[in-house]
């Protein structure tokens, strides 16, 4: 239930704190006083889209805070599923701030939340009927939503949805393998060529790097060989000159003689022996390199040809040999899949028939549940319409079978016969504005008993009605509020007959102070409420209007 609403800098409302109670609350005021602004503020805190012009002129930001209490167990469970929970006292505090630039931030019990989360949470807490929702009655898609909600058909819908999705998954897979014969032959030819071309190359991952290194060496063989030969000669010497290896060995021999006479010479013996060994090893490695450079020129051609083969394949199938080999495995897998497609098609076709049968069975169960719910719903709405002074109006629900779809196999449409003996027709062809308001109220009243939302808000449900019909609407709103403990109905109205039925009455009035416009929200009691009802009745507060207002209040109290 909505306990408190705090508004700051929303349009002409600089600041307002409104405390609501269980029961029926009416909000009245002159046209343009700001009644719609209160609804805008509630919409904002429930996550609906906001506008930057909602922020009061001269303010940097607007803020709305709503406190909800006494949440039902089912609502608490829905909140926890969204990642939020009431505080230790069972309360939920929702806040939203809108900057003058149009950006907004929101919190739930102090935790950050997105506007999308606010909308999901808001669905659990408040059912707000705006003026535009009367037009929603014209859409048959909405009729199915109303009916499913009334019938509490979630279990049937979940079973159908699961079966439908599984069937559609198999259908999509079946379509993916269901190629015609010419397309299959064409694709197999392409894959066979690609597989053969890559396999004939006998690639090894990373081999192009080794080939490129060999090509660089071969292309610079003469220069490299000259430098390696010079290094080799310096290490091993020639007929006229001793090389570094020979000189090092001579030095080691001399050192061995010196060791006989001084132990200190042993310190140099080990590193010099290591140097001799390393110089000899280096000379051997130079021999190997020189032998490598003694290559047949045809080897360079072979390397160039191999690199060209790799370049051609990587241009088609991947950036390097590893990606080409990966493409090869994918092509082989696709080839096998197409070869086996006939068998796979048979298996999938059998699965599709079974899955479709399961989906149809679930759809039939959903249809039966909807048909039963439709009879109960039509009867309940007719009873409400009779109470709302529309005794000759008959509501029927027509079902049309449709192909299996996301919502089942049904198209449900509300049909209305406005007068006795007339054939039922779509609402858009027979219902006036006032009739639509009462039909929507009848539907909302019936749905209110089928869900856990404690707070219902009606923005000008009185459009197009007056007199006895208005009295009936007011009485129904009051009865809806009293249908269970902690039920709350808020209604913005221009009619005294409806406002008089309220257990709480709020006046929204506008004034100008110091050149600025302000809107105030005041809870009325006793004489102030009588005067407001008198103003609504006659435009002026006359003794006759006051007497009429007192009689209305007296009649509502009985």
C-alpha positions in Angstrom: 0.0 0.0 0.0 1.2 3.5 -0.8 1.7 5.2 2.6 3.5 8.5 1.7 4.3 10.4 -1.4 7.0 13.1 -1.3 7.3 15.5 -4.2 9.9 18.2 -4.8 10.1 20.6 -7.7 7.8 18.7 -10.0 6.3 21.3 -12.4 4.4 23.8 -10.2 4.7 21.7 -7.1 7.6 23.1 -5.1 7.1 20.6 -2.2 4.3 18.3 -1.2 4.0 15.5 1.3 0.9 13.4 0.9 -0.1 10.6 3.4 -2.5 8.1 2.1 -4.6 5.5 3.9 -6.4 2.3 3.0 -9.7 2.9 1.4 -10.9 5.2 -1.3 -9.2 8.6 -1.8 -10.4 11.3 -4.2 -8.2 14.0 -5.6 -10.1 17.1 -6.9 -9.3 20.7 -7.9 -9.8 23.3 -10.5 -8.8 22.4 -14.1 -5.1 23.2 -14.4 -4.5 23.1 -10.6 -2.0 20.3 -10.9 -4.0 17.0 -10.4 -2.2 15.4 -13.4 1.1 16.5 -11.9 0.6 14.2 -8.9 -0.1 11.4 -11.3 3.0 12.3 -13.3 5.0 12.2 -10.1 3.6 8.7 -9.2 4.4 7.6 -12.8 8.0 8.9 -12.4 8.6 7.0 -9.2 7.2 3.8 -10.8 9.9 4.1 -13.6 7.9 5.6 -16.4 9.5 7.8 -19.0 10.1 11.4 -17.7 10.6 14.7 -19.5 13.1 17.5 -18.6 10.2 20.0 -18.5 8.8 18.0 -15.5 11.5 19.8 -13.4 10.3 23.1 -11.9 11.6 26.2 -13.6 14.7 27.4 -11.9 15.4 24.1 -10.1 18.4 21.9 -10.8 16.5 18.7 -10.1 13.2 17.2 -9.1 12.6 14.4 -6.7 9.8 11.9 -5.9 9.9 9.5 -3.1 7.2 6.9 -2.3 6.9 4.7 0.8 5.0 1.4 0.5 4.1 -0.7 3.5 2.3 -4.0 4.4 3.5 -5.8 1.3 1.9 -9.2 0.7 4.0 -12.4 0.6 3.5 -12.7 -3.2 4.7 -9.1 -3.8 7.7 -9.7 -1.5 8.6 -12.8 -3.5 8.4 -10.9 -6.7 10.6 -8.2 -5.3 13.2 -10.7 -4.1 13.2 -12.2 -7.6 14.2 -8.8 -8.9 17.0 -8.6 -6.3 15.2 -6.3 -3.8 13.4 -6.8 -0.5 11.5 -4.8 2.1 13.4 -3.5 5.1 13.1 -5.0 8.6 9.8 -3.2 9.1 8.4 -4.6 5.9 8.6 -1.2 4.1 9.8 -0.3 0.6 11.1 3.2 -0.1 11.5 4.1 -3.8 13.1 7.3 -4.9 13.7 9.0 -8.2 15.6 12.1 -9.0 15.3 13.9 -12.4 17.9 16.5 -13.3 17.1 19.6 -15.3 19.1 18.1 -18.2 16.7 15.2 -18.3 18.8 12.5 -16.7 17.5 10.5 -13.8 18.7 8.3 -11.0 16.7 5.9 -8.8 17.0 3.9 -5.6 15.0 1.2 -3.8 15.6 1.0 -0.1 18.8 3.0 -0.7 20.2 0.7 -3.4 20.6 2.0 -6.9 18.1 0.9 -9.5 17.4 1.4 -13.1 14.1 2.8 -14.5 13.4 -0.6 -16.0 13.7 -2.2 -12.6 11.4 0.5 -11.2 8.8 -0.4 -13.8 9.0 -4.1 -12.9 8.7 -3.3 -9.2 5.9 -0.9 -9.9 3.8 -3.6 -11.6 3.8 -5.4 -8.3 2.8 -2.4 -6.2 0.5 -0.2 -8.2 -2.1 -0.6 -11.0 -2.5 2.9 -12.6 -5.3 3.5 -15.1 -4.7 6.6 -17.1 -7.1 8.2 -19.6 -5.3 6.6 -22.6 -6.1 3.1 -21.3 -9.7 3.3 -22.3 -8.4 3.1 -25.9 -6.5 -0.1 -24.9 -9.9 -1.8 -24.8 -10.1 -1.6 -28.6 -7.1 -3.9 -29.0 -7.9 -7.6 -29.0 -4.2 -8.3 -28.0 -5.0 -6.6 -24.7 -8.2 -8.7 -24.3 -6.1 -11.8 -24.1 -3.9 -10.2 -21.5 -6.9 -9.3 -19.4 -8.4 -12.7 -19.6 -5.1 -14.6 -18.8 -4.7 -12.3 -15.8 -8.2 -12.9 -14.6 -8.0 -16.7 -15.0 -4.6 -16.9 -13.3 -3.3 -19.0 -16.1 0.4 -18.7 -15.5 0.9 -22.4 -15.1 -0.8 -23.2 -18.4 1.1 -20.4 -20.1 4.5 -21.5 -18.8 3.8 -25.1 -19.9 2.8 -24.0 -23.4 5.6 -21.5 -23.7 8.2 -24.2 -22.9 6.7 -26.7 -25.4 6.3 -24.0 -28.1 9.9 -22.9 -27.8 11.2 -26.5 -28.0 9.1 -27.1 -31.1 10.4 -23.9 -32.7 14.0 -24.8 -31.9 13.6 -28.1 -33.7 11.9 -26.4 -36.6 14.8 -24.0 -37.0 17.3 -26.8 -36.9 15.3 -28.8 -39.4 15.2 -25.8 -41.7 19.0 -25.5 -41.5 19.6 -29.0 -42.8 16.7 -29.1 -45.2 18.6 -28.0 -48.4 17.3 -29.0 -51.8 19.3 -31.6 -53.7 20.9 -29.1 -56.1 22.0 -26.9 -53.3 23.4 -29.8 -51.4 25.4 -31.0 -54.5 26.7 -27.5 -55.1 27.8 -27.1 -51.6 29.5 -30.5 -51.4 31.5 -29.7 -54.6 32.8 -26.5 -53.1 33.7 -28.1 -49.8 35.4 -31.1 -51.5 37.6 -28.7 -53.6 38.5 -26.7 -50.5 39.3 -29.8 -48.4 41.4 -31.3 -51.2 43.3 -28.1 -51.9 44.3 -27.7 -48.3 45.1 -31.3 -47.7 47.3 -31.5 -50.8 49.4 -28.7 -49.4 50.2 -30.8 -46.3 50.6 -27.7 -44.2 52.2 -27.6 -40.7 51.2 -24.9 -38.3 53.9 -22.2 -38.1 56.0 -23.5 -41.0 55.9 -20.2 -42.9 58.1 -18.6 -40.2 60.8 -21.2 -40.8 60.6 -20.9 -44.5 60.8 -17.1 -44.4 64.0 -17.4 -42.2 65.6 -19.9 -44.7 64.7 -17.7 -47.6 66.4 -14.7 -46.0 69.5 -16.8 -45.3 69.6 -18.2 -48.9 69.1 -14.7 -50.5 72.1 -13.4 -48.5 74.2 -16.6 -48.7 77.3 -15.1 -50.4 77.6 -12.2 -47.9 77.0 -14.4 -44.9 79.4 -17.1 -46.2 82.1 -14.5 -46.6 81.7 -13.3 -43.0 81.4 -16.8 -41.6 84.6 -17.9 -43.5 86.5 -14.9 -42.0 85.3 -15.8 -38.5 86.2 -19.5 -39.1 89.8 -18.5 -40.3 90.3 -16.3 -37.2 89.3 -19.2 -35.0 91.3 -22.0 -36.7 94.0 -20.1 -38.6 95.7 -21.2 -41.8 99.1 -22.5 -43.0 100.9 -19.3 -42.1 98.9 -18.1 -39.1 97.7 -19.7 -35.9 94.0 -19.1 -35.1 92.4 -18.3 -31.8 91.8 -21.9 -31.0 95.5 -22.8 -31.4 96.6 -19.7 -29.5 94.3 -20.5 -26.6 95.6 -24.1 -26.5 99.2 -22.8 -26.5 98.3 -20.5 -23.7 96.8 -23.3 -21.7 99.9 -25.5 -22.2 102.1 -22.7 -21.0 99.9 -22.2 -18.0 100.1 -25.9 -17.1 103.9 -25.6 -16.9 103.6 -22.5 -14.7 101.2 -24.4 -12.3 104.1 -26.6 -11.3 105.9 -23.6 -9.7 103.0 -21.5 -8.3 99.5 -22.5 -7.1 98.2 -19.0 -8.0 98.4 -20.0 -11.7 95.6 -22.5 -11.1 93.1 -19.7 -10.8 93.4 -19.0 -14.5 93.6 -22.6 -15.6 89.9 -23.4 -15.4 88.5 -20.3 -17.3 91.2 -20.7 -19.9 90.3 -24.4 -20.4 86.6 -23.4 -20.7 87.6 -20.8 -23.3 89.4 -23.4 -25.4 86.4 -25.6 -25.3 84.0 -22.8 -26.2 86.2 -21.6 -29.1 86.4 -25.1 -30.5 82.6 -25.5 -30.2 82.1 -22.2 -32.0 84.4 -23.3 -34.8 82.4 -26.5 -35.2 79.1 -24.5 -35.4 80.7 -22.3 -38.1 81.5 -25.4 -40.0 77.8 -26.4 -39.9 76.6 -23.0 -41.0 79.1 -22.9 -43.9 77.9 -26.4 -44.9 74.3 -25.1 -44.9 75.2 -22.2 -47.1 76.6 -24.6 -49.6 73.2 -25.2 -51.1 71.8 -26.0 -54.5 70.1 -22.8 -56.0 67.1 -25.0 -56.6 66.5 -25.1 -52.8 65.7 -21.4 -52.9 63.2 -22.0 -55.6 61.6 -24.7 -53.5 61.3 -22.4 -50.5 59.8 -19.6 -52.7 57.3 -22.0 -54.2 56.3 -23.3 -50.8 55.8 -19.8 -49.5 53.7 -19.0 -52.5 51.5 -22.0 -51.9 51.0 -20.9 -48.2 50.3 -17.3 -49.3 47.6 -18.5 -51.8 45.9 -20.6 -49.1 46.0 -18.0 -46.4 44.5 -15.4 -48.8 41.5 -17.8 -49.1 41.1 -19.5 -45.8 42.8 -17.6 -43.0 45.5 -15.2 -41.9 48.1 -18.0 -41.2 48.6 -21.7 -41.5 46.9 -22.3 -38.1 43.7 -20.6 -39.3 43.8 -22.5 -42.6 44.0 -25.8 -40.8 41.1 -24.7 -38.6 39.1 -23.9 -41.7 39.9 -27.4 -43.0 38.4 -29.0 -39.9 35.3 -26.9 -40.2 34.9 -27.7 -43.9 35.2 -31.4 -43.1 32.6 -31.2 -40.3 30.2 -29.4 -42.7 30.8 -31.9 -45.4 30.0 -34.8 -43.0 26.9 -32.9 -41.8 25.5 -32.5 -45.3 26.3 -36.1 -46.2 24.4 -37.2 -43.1 21.6 -34.5 -43.6 19.1 -37.0 -45.1 19.4 -39.2 -41.9 19.5 -36.1 -39.7 16.4 -34.8 -41.6 14.5 -38.0 -40.8 15.4 -37.8 -37.2 14.6 -34.1 -36.8 11.3 -34.6 -38.7 10.3 -37.2 -36.3 11.3 -35.0 -33.3 9.4 -32.1 -34.9 6.2 -34.1 -35.1 6.5 -35.2 -31.5 7.4 -31.6 -30.3 4.5 -30.1 -32.3 2.1 -32.6 -30.7 3.3 -31.7 -27.3 2.9 -28.0 -28.1 -0.6 -28.5 -29.5 -1.6 -30.5 -26.4 -0.3 -27.6 -24.2 -2.1 -25.1 -26.5 -5.4 -27.1 -26.2 -5.1 -27.2 -22.4 -4.5 -23.4 -22.4 -7.5 -22.9 -24.7 -9.7 -24.9 -22.5 -8.5 -22.9 -19.4 -9.1 -19.7 -21.3 -12.6 -20.7 -22.5 -13.6 -21.5 -18.9 -12.0 -18.3 -17.6 -13.8 -16.3 -20.4 -17.2 -17.5 -19.3 -16.5 -16.5 -15.7 -14.9 -13.2 -16.7 -17.9 -12.3 -19.0 -20.3 -13.1 -16.2 -18.4 -11.1 -13.6 -18.0 -8.1 -15.9 -21.7 -8.2 -16.8 -22.5 -8.1 -13.1 -20.3 -5.1 -12.6 -21.8 -3.3 -15.6 -25.3 -3.9 -14.3 -24.3 -2.3 -11.0 -22.8 0.6 -13.0 -26.2 1.4 -14.6 -25.6 -0.5 -17.8 -28.1 -3.4 -17.3 -28.7 -4.0 -21.0 -25.1 -4.1 -22.0 -23.9 -7.7 -22.7 -20.3 -8.5 -22.9 -19.3 -11.7 -24.7 -15.9 -13.1 -25.6 -15.3 -14.5 -29.0 -12.5 -17.0 -29.6 -10.9 -17.4 -33.0 -8.4 -20.3 -33.5 -5.0 -19.2 -34.9 -1.8 -20.9 -35.8 0.5 -21.8 -32.9 2.2 -18.7 -31.8 4.0 -17.2 -28.8 0.8 -16.7 -26.9 -1.0 -19.9 -27.9 -3.5 -20.8 -30.5 -6.2 -18.3 -29.5 -7.4 -14.8 -30.5 -9.8 -13.6 -27.9 -11.9 -10.5 -28.5 -14.4 -8.7 -26.3 -17.7 -8.0 -28.0 -20.4 -5.7 -26.7 -24.1 -5.4 -27.2 -25.1 -2.0 -26.0 -28.8 -2.6 -26.2 -31.1 -5.6 -25.8 -31.6 -7.5 -29.0 -28.5 -6.1 -30.7 -25.8 -8.4 -32.0 -22.4 -8.1 -30.2 -19.9 -6.0 -32.0 -16.3 -4.9 -31.3 -16.0 -2.2 -28.6 -14.7 0.4 -31.0 -18.0 0.3 -33.0 -20.5 0.5 -30.2 -19.0 2.0 -27.0 -19.2 5.8 -26.3 -16.6 7.5 -24.2 -18.7 7.2 -21.0 -19.4 3.6 -21.7 -15.7 2.9 -22.2 -14.9 4.4 -18.8 -17.5 2.2 -17.1 -16.5 -0.9 -19.0 -12.8 -0.3 -18.0 -13.9 0.2 -14.4 -15.9 -3.0 -14.5 -12.9 -4.9 -15.9 -10.5 -3.3 -13.4 -12.9 -4.2 -10.6 -13.0 -7.8 -11.7 -9.2 -8.0 -12.2 -8.6 -6.4 -8.8 -10.0 -9.4 -7.1 -7.7 -11.7 -9.1 -4.3 -10.1 -8.4 -2.2 -9.0 -5.4 -1.8 -5.3 -6.3 -3.0 -3.3 -3.3 -3.0 0.1 -4.8 -5.3 1.1 -7.8 -5.1 4.6 -9.2 -7.7 5.9 -11.7 -6.9 9.2 -13.5 -10.3 10.7 -14.5 -12.3 7.4 -14.8 -15.3 9.7 -14.9 -14.8 10.9 -18.5 -18.1 11.1 -20.3 -20.4 10.2 -17.4 -22.6 12.1 -15.0 -25.7 11.9 -12.8 -26.8 8.4 -11.7 -23.9 6.7 -13.6 -21.4 8.8 -11.7 -23.0 7.8 -8.4 -22.6 4.2 -9.4 -19.0 4.6 -10.4 -18.2 6.3 -7.1 -19.9 3.5 -5.2 -18.0 0.8 -7.2 -14.7 2.6 -6.5 -15.5 2.6 -2.8 -16.5 -1.1 -2.8 -13.4 -2.0 -4.7 -11.3 -0.3 -2.0 -13.2 -2.2 0.7 -13.0 -5.6 -1.0 -10.0 -6.6 1.1 -7.9 -5.3 4.0 -5.3 -2.7 3.1 -6.8 -2.2 -0.4 -6.3 1.3 -1.7 -8.0 3.2 -4.5 -6.9 6.7 -5.6 -9.0 8.6 -8.1 -8.6 11.9 -9.8 -12.1 13.2 -10.5 -14.1 16.2 -11.5 -17.4 14.8 -10.3 -18.9 15.5 -6.8 -20.9 12.2 -7.0 -17.6 10.3 -7.1 -15.6 12.5 -4.7 -18.4 12.2 -2.1 -17.9 8.4 -2.0 -14.3 8.7 -0.9 -13.1 8.0 2.6 -10.3 10.6 2.1 -10.5 13.7 0.1 -7.5 15.7 -1.2 -7.7 19.2 -2.6 -5.2 20.2 -5.2 -5.1 24.0 -5.7 -2.9 26.5 -7.4 -1.8 29.9 -6.2 0.6 32.7 -7.1 3.0 34.0 -4.5 5.8 36.4 -5.2 5.4 36.1 -8.9 5.7 32.3 -8.8 3.0 29.6 -9.3 2.7 27.0 -6.5 0.4 24.0 -6.2 -0.5 22.7 -2.8 -2.1 19.3 -1.8 -4.3 19.4 1.3 -6.3 16.6 3.0 -9.9 18.0 3.5 -12.1 17.4 6.5 -15.6 18.4 7.6 -16.6 21.8 6.4 -13.7 22.2 4.0 -14.7 19.0 2.2 -18.3 20.2 2.0 -17.2 23.5 0.5 -15.0 21.7 -2.2 -17.9 19.4 -3.1 -20.2 22.4 -3.3 -17.7 24.1 -5.6 -17.7 21.1 -7.9 -21.5 20.9 -8.0 -22.2 24.5 -8.8 -19.0 26.3 -9.6 -19.8 28.7 -6.7 -20.2 27.8 -3.1 -23.9 28.7 -2.6 -26.1 27.6 0.3 -28.0 25.3 -2.1 -24.7 23.7 -3.3 -23.5 23.3 0.3 -26.8 21.6 1.2 -26.5 19.3 -1.8 -22.9 18.5 -0.8 -24.0 17.6 2.7 -26.7 15.3 1.3 -24.2 13.6 -1.0 -21.8 13.0 1.9 -24.7 11.7 4.1 -25.8 9.3 1.3 -22.2 8.0 0.8 -21.8 7.3 4.5 -24.9 4.9 4.5 
